[in-house]
């Protein structure tokens, strides 16, 4: 993301809550999606496995992710999901969500990995939250649909 004031590159700051320009010291506070993604405005080289829109680089807190601006799904890189979930759960102060059954139509879906194009594995997230996640073992990527990170964090 480049600074709207001077055009210099901006960097994430404040634990990923905003961006700052080291050149002119301005700040940018992007809107947050339902899952807490703040877009960095940089296009990714990957496309959404659900709707095929181009993914954009974003941050959830200080964790770099790739998000779909159309369907608002989130692609999480190697080893990041557990760290992200731990941090979000530690910051959650409201009531925990009760367990809910898995949605049967989602159990039939098979996505292609946005990196290698192989079929992603679909399985329940093994922790509170009762959501189905899509994973690519060889690429170590995890796809979460809109709202699934928030559901896992609040469960």
N, C-alpha and C positions, 0 to 999 in steps of 0.2 A: 504494500500500500504506500502510495506517495502522498506527501503533505499537500493539502489543498492551498496552503499559503505560499510555499516556496518551491514545491515540487521534489524536495529531498525525500529519501526513503524514511518511512516511519517504522518504529519497532514497538512490539507489545510491551506494555508497562502495567504497573499496578496489579500484578498477578494475572495478567491477561484481560483485565477489565476495560482497558483503554489503550490507545496508541499515542506515542509521543514522537516529536521530531527533534532530533539532536541538533539540527541546524538552526531552526528559528524558535525552538522550544514550545511550539504549539501542541495542542492535544486534540484527539478525535475520540469520541465516545460512540461507537456504532450501536445500532439497535441490537437487541438480543432476541434469538428465536425461543420457541417453547422449551428447547433443551439447553438454553444458555449459550448458544453459539454466537460469537461476535465475528462478523465477516471482516477479513483483512483486505477484501477487495481484489485479491490476486487470483487469477484463474489457475486451476489445477490442470495437469495434463490428462487427468482421468475424467470419465463421464459416469453419471449416476447409473447404478445397476437397475434401478426401478423405472425411471422415466427418460433416461439417456441425455438429460441436460448436462452441460459442463459443470463439474464440481468447482467450488471455490475454496481457497484456503481460509480457515477461520480458527478461532480459539475458544475453548471452553475453559474458563479461568486461565491457567498458563499452559494448557495442553493444546498442542497443534492438532487440528483435525481438518478433514475436507468435508464440505457440506454442500447439499443440493439446494440452490436457491428456489427451485420449483416445488419439490415435494418435501423439503426440509429434512431429509434423511441425513445421516452422519456416518462418514467412513473414518474409523479409528485405526491408527497404525500399530505396528508391533509393540506389544507389551504395555500399551498406553491405557487400555480399558480398565484394568484393575486399579491402577494408580488414580485414574480419573474418578472412578466410582468411589474409591476410598476417600478422596478429597471432597467430593460432593456430599457424601453421606456425613462426613465430619462437620460440614457446614450447615446441614439441614437441621432446622430447629422445630419444624412443625410436626404434626402427627404423622405416623407411619401409615402407608396405604395397606389395607387388608389384602390378603392373597385373592387373586381372581383367576378364573379358568382361562386356559389358552384358547385363542380364537381358532376354530377349526379351518376356516378358509385360508388362513395364513400358513397352515401346516402343509398345504399343497404347493405352495409357491417355490420355485427354484430360480435363483438369480445367478448371473454370470459375474465372476470376479472382475472388477473394473481394470485390474492390472493384467492378469494372465488370461482372462476370458474362460477359465475353467468353471464348472458348476460349483457354486458355493454350498457348503454344508449348512443345513438349517437345523437348529436344535434349541432347546430351552436354555436360557441363561441360568447357569447353576449357582443360584443365589436368590435372595428375595427379589421379587419383581414380577415373576411369572410372564416373561416376554420371550418371544422367539427371536434369536439373533442369527444372522448369516455370517459364516466365517469361511475364509480361504486359508487353509493350513500352510500351503507352500509360500504364499505371500504374507502370511501373518496379519491379514486385514480382517476387520470386523465391521459389518454394516448394521446400523441400527436405524429403524424407521422413526419418523417424527414422533416424539414423545416418549420413546423407549428409554432414553438415558434418564429423563426426569422420573419416569416410573421406577426404574432400578434404584435411583438415588433416594427416592422417598419411601422405599419398601423396607 
